[in-house]
């Protein structure tokens, strides 16, 4: 998931041969996805 077009500023490996899954920060990705899930659930519940 890419929410911005600034990945090349934050990750020097972006779109290079060294851009591999080992370089991903899974802890931060998990935190982001849990927060996104909460936002989506809250938005959905706002319509009830």
C-alpha positions, 0 to 999 in steps of 0.5 A: 500500500502506498499512500504518498508519492514520496517513498524515494525520499524515505527509502534509499532502496526504493525501486532498486535491486536492493528493495527487498522484503527484508528491508520492510519495517513490519512493526511499523506496518502492523501499527499502521494497519491496526490504526487504519483498521480502527479508522475504517471501523469508526467511519463505518460505525458513524453511518449506523 
